[in-house]
């Protein structure tokens, strides 16, 4: 988190539900699903979800919107075989927040949070900018690996400039 703006430190470090934290700070919360598809994961993601090179992952990208303002771009990745196994609920989650489901199930364990600075050349930065339709400054994000029945789900949350409004 070194180098991140001070107001972002609590957001980057909070191990509780990001969705719950946002909901507590706004009047209206919405999840806008951008895509749910099978695609090649980024190289660093592939190893974290146990996929060999060249194999597709199930990928979900959404915007978390607080009072009409996009505040987080979220990117989730898992092995496709887990859609009918450990993570069967992911495929049918629709516009409900994945975070709510993750923290409601006592059988799900969360690994450590990793924070990172994302410049305009990072693919997740480019996906976030495309989602909001404007050029964005350097962004900060965090990711963690969740585990259910021994199977991994990787969740990355990229904080958009609108998050500053929520304190």
N, C-alpha and C positions, 0 to 999 in steps of 0.2 A: 504494500500500500504506500510505500515511500513515493512521494511525488504526487499522490492523489490529493485533490482539494479536501480540506478539512471536513467540509460538510458531507462528503461522501464516505468518510471512514466508517461511521456507524452502519451505513448501508452495505458496504463491502464486507464488514466483519460479522454481521448479525447472522448467527446460525439458524435462527427461527425462520418462519415462513415469510418470504418477501411479499407475497400476495397479501397476507394478513397485515403486514406493516404498512403497505400502501392503502389498503381498505380503511385502516384506522385513521388515515390522514386526508381522506377525500370524502366528498358527498356521493359521487357516482363513480363506480369502477366498472371497467369493461375489458374483456379479452377479445382482441381481433385476430382471428386465425389468418395468417398470411399464406402458409402452405403446410401440407402434410403429404409427404411423398417418400419414395425410396430414392436415395441418391448416394453418391460416394461421399463418405465422411472425410473431414480433413485428416491429414496424416496423424496428427497428435491425438485425435479423437479415436481413430481406428483401434489403436492399442488399448485405450482405456475401456473400450467396450468389447474387446476380444474378437475383433473381426480381422481376417487375413487381408492382405493387399488385394485391391480390385473388387472386393465384395461391397455391395450396397448396404446401407443402413436405413432404418426408418428415421425420418427427420421431421420435426415439427418446429415451425417458427411462428411466433405470435408477437403482437404488441400488447403491452399492458397499458391501459389508458385510464388516467385519473382526471375526473372532471373535464373530459374532452381533450386532454393533452396527453400525447404519448410520453410515457416516463421510462419504460423498459422495453427493450427488444430481447425476447427470450428464444433460445435455440436448444432443442432437446434432441438427443440421438440415442438409438438403441439398436441392437441386433434384430433383424426382422423376425427371426425365429421366436423371439421373446414376446411378440405381439399375440401369440396364441398360448403363451406360457406365463411366465412371471409377471409380465407387464401387459396383460391382455386388456386392462382398463384404458391404456393409453390410446388405443385406436378409436375408442368410442367417446373420448372426453369432449370433443367438439369445442365449443366456445367457453366451456367451464375452465377455470384455472387449474393447471396441472399441480401447482403448489398445494392447493387445498387437498387434493387427493393424496399427495405424497406425505403430508403431515397428519392426515387422518388415519393412516394405516400404521399401527404399532409394529408391524412386521418389516417396515422399511427403515433401513439404516442409512444415514448420510455420512459420507466421508468428509475430510477436511475441505474447507473453502480455499480456493486459489484465486488471488486477484491479479489482474493484468491491465496494462495500458494498451489501448488499441488505436493505432494510427490509421490514417485513411487507406493505407495499403493492405490492412488486415481484411480478410474476406468477411468476417462478421461485421466489421465497421461498414463495409460496402453494402452488405445485406440490410443493415439498420438504416443507412442513408437512403437506400432504395425504398424501404418500407415507409419512411416518413416523407420522402419526396423532396428533401432539401439537403444541401451540403452540411456536413456536421464537423465540429472540431474533433480533436483527439478525445476519445471516450475511455471510460473505465468499465471493466466488467469483472465478473466473478464466475467461477464454475465449481461444481462439485459433482461427485459421483454418488448416486444413490444405489442401494442394493436391496433387492427383494428376491427371496428364495435363491440367493446366491448369484443372481443375474444383475448386471449393471445397466444403469440409465444415466447418461451424462446430461447435465443441465447447465447451460451458460446463460447468464443474465447480464445484458449490456445496458448500462445506465445512460439514458438520453438526457439532454440538457433540461428538459421539463422536470426532472426529478428534484431540481433545486427548489421548486415551488413547495415541495412537501416537507422541507426541513430536515 
